[in-house]
């Protein structure tokens, strides 16, 4: 049997402690599967005295993660510290430069420095594995990086944030407000005390930028993603979507177009009968469209200690199965130095059109003026419905429009025109309707 794989874990929070537990409790099974023992020989965290529910007495303790990363007596450095700078970046870089394999769950680090770190890993001939960085326990990275050779990806999209999906699911099922759902998500531990990173789309954007690089062979461009969150979604939107046969989801979408690669994160209406519309709660899902395979949908637990730990352990096991001298594949599917510069596409049309909700003054001519603004911008309407705003609000109406396929610019210009006309009594709502089989 080959020598044991020696693992150093930096960060012993929920995920780090879970990884250590799995490696201890499943040691015999992992040895049979990998052909060698996997042993935690070093750990680093803020508080050495904290009880983490796992026996780490055999591991050497380090206060400095970067110092542990450079040690000659570890083979794999597991980074579970978090953050795109500071100790996380310094320790991962130190490990790679020292010729250590690295496993990380840090999407923020990869979104900002992934290409640079990939170049170091490829130069040193070591692995940089990051399955847990996107969609938790779903093996989407391995699928895209290894199992889809020869396929040309045309579009990748999905539900990449469990917090947002949980909130939208409960809003629809229970008819409660966004604020009430968010407070409950925080109480249950699904949302942070400051939920901005999740609910405004930043977390989804980081994950999408990594998938985009894998899908299209471009350099990571997390700062070039069009982004909207879910904080402005109301019960009026949820109800209107249901009446029209749709469900609202926060999607990350990346697709190849004639003008470049389009990346966007925003609330989306998907047909209720589609598979992705059936993904509820904290579950994640990723759909990949290709020329050979067609469409593949992967769904499963997207967050939590066990789901993330499962992906981390899977990455460690892959390293244990590799042998000295084996030529590792590139980190992002293409050699890092050959990744193409990201060319941002114009936000153009997409199948399904747009949902537009306008709260307007209840007066003669408003309905016709809205229709004229749409026509002036070459927007073809599939339907236009006028409703009372509610018994508690007098002299107002709600106008709901569903467009045929059109452009982002046209919709925004039309809505701006209606706003300038002075017809609106509240902020307009625009939600894309996405093709999602």
Number of C-alpha atoms within 10 A of each C-alpha: 8 11 10 15 21 17 25 28 30 31 20 22 15 15 22 23 23 24 26 25 19 16 22 17 12 12 16 13 12 20 17 10 13 19 16 19 21 22 18 21 19 24 27 25 20 15 9 13 7 9 10 16 10 14 12 18 9 11 16 13 19 19 14 15 28 21 14 24 35 21 16 11 14 21 22 26 31 30 28 24 25 18 14 18 13 10 17 22 22 15 25 27 22 21 30 27 18 17 20 26 25 27 27 27 24 24 26 21 20 25 23 20 16 21 22 14 21 24 17 21 26 20 13 15 19 26 26 28 25 24 27 28 26 29 31 28 25 25 19 23 21 16 15 18 18 11 11 14 10 10 15 15 22 18 21 24 24 25 28 30 28 26 25 30 24 21 29 28 23 20 22 18 10 9 15 15 17 19 13 12 20 25 17 15 20 15 12 10 12 20 22 16 12 9 16 14 14 20 23 20 26 21 18 30 33 26 22 32 28 27 26 28 22 21 26 23 19 22 25 26 21 20 13 16 20 16 17 19 20 21 15 14 17 17 16 13 22 20 17 15 21 15 10 14 13 21 26 26 25 26 30 29 26 25 19 18 15 8 12 13 20 23 27 22 26 21 26 22 29 25 23 17 13 14 14 25 20 13 18 18 16 21 21 26 26 24 21 22 19 18 11 11 13 12 15 12 16 16 19 17 18 23 25 17 16 19 19 27 26 21 26 29 21 21 22 24 21 13 22 24 14 13 10 5 7 9 12 15 15 18 22 27 19 19 15 23 12 10 18 14 11 18 14 16 16 16 16 14 16 16 13 19 25 26 24 19 23 24 21 26 19 18 11 8 9 19 18 9 15 23 17 15 20 21 13 13 17 14 20 15 17 12 12 16 11 15 11 15 19 11 8 6 9 11 12 19 22 20 19 18 21 22 20 19 18 20 18 16 13 18 22 12 15 21 21 13 18 21 18 10 13 11 20 20 15 11 12 15 16 19 20 22 25 20 14 18 13
